[in-house]
Amino acid sequence: MKESVFNSYEELPLFLNAEVVGKVLGVSISSAYELMHEKGFPSVHIGNRLIVPKEKFAEWVDKQAER
């Protein structure tokens, strides 16, 4: 598993792309893309881009931790 390059939530950009999601979760970009296409993951299509609002990402992570 890759180590996250971010040290705190505040360091994250307002919107996360697959590269940032992968870095935060310590997974590859391709794994991040797969995750971002899953039902229930808070990704948003803007044109042909797929992004994740920082706050929704944090909520999703919290929900995963409850399982």
C-alpha positions as CSV (number, residue, x, y, z in Angstrom):
1,M,0.0,0.0,0.0
2,K,1.2,3.5,-0.8
3,E,1.6,6.0,1.9
4,S,-0.6,9.2,1.8
5,V,1.2,12.4,0.9
6,F,-1.2,14.5,2.8
7,N,-0.8,15.1,6.5
8,S,-4.1,16.8,7.3
9,Y,-7.6,17.3,6.0
10,E,-6.9,21.0,5.6
11,E,-4.2,20.3,3.0
12,L,-6.7,18.8,0.5
13,P,-8.0,20.8,-2.4
14,L,-11.7,21.7,-2.4
15,F,-12.3,19.2,-5.2
16,L,-10.3,15.9,-5.5
17,N,-9.5,14.2,-8.8
18,A,-8.5,10.5,-9.1
19,E,-4.8,11.3,-8.6
20,V,-5.5,13.0,-5.2
21,V,-8.1,10.3,-4.1
22,G,-5.5,7.7,-4.8
23,K,-2.8,9.6,-2.9
24,V,-5.1,10.1,0.1
25,L,-6.2,6.5,0.2
26,G,-2.8,5.1,-0.7
27,V,-4.0,3.3,-3.8
28,S,-3.1,3.6,-7.5
29,I,-4.8,6.0,-9.8
30,S,-6.6,3.2,-11.6
31,S,-8.0,1.9,-8.3
32,A,-9.1,5.4,-7.5
33,Y,-10.9,5.7,-10.8
34,E,-12.7,2.3,-10.2
35,L,-13.8,3.5,-6.8
36,M,-15.0,6.8,-8.1
37,H,-17.3,5.0,-10.5
38,E,-18.8,2.8,-7.8
39,K,-22.4,3.5,-6.7
40,G,-22.5,5.3,-3.4
41,F,-19.1,7.1,-3.9
42,P,-19.6,10.9,-4.0
43,S,-18.1,11.7,-7.3
44,V,-19.5,14.4,-9.6
45,H,-19.2,14.6,-13.4
46,I,-18.2,18.0,-14.7
47,G,-18.1,17.7,-18.4
48,N,-15.9,14.7,-19.0
49,R,-14.0,15.1,-15.7
50,L,-14.8,13.1,-12.6
51,I,-14.2,15.0,-9.3
52,V,-15.1,14.5,-5.6
53,P,-16.0,17.4,-3.3
54,K,-13.6,17.3,-0.3
55,E,-16.4,17.4,2.3
56,K,-18.4,14.6,0.7
57,F,-15.2,12.5,0.5
58,A,-14.6,13.0,4.2
59,E,-18.2,11.9,4.9
60,W,-17.8,8.8,2.7
61,V,-14.6,7.9,4.6
62,D,-16.4,8.2,7.9
63,K,-19.2,6.0,6.7
64,Q,-16.6,3.3,5.6
65,A,-15.0,3.4,9.0
66,E,-18.4,2.6,10.7
67,R,-18.7,-0.7,8.8
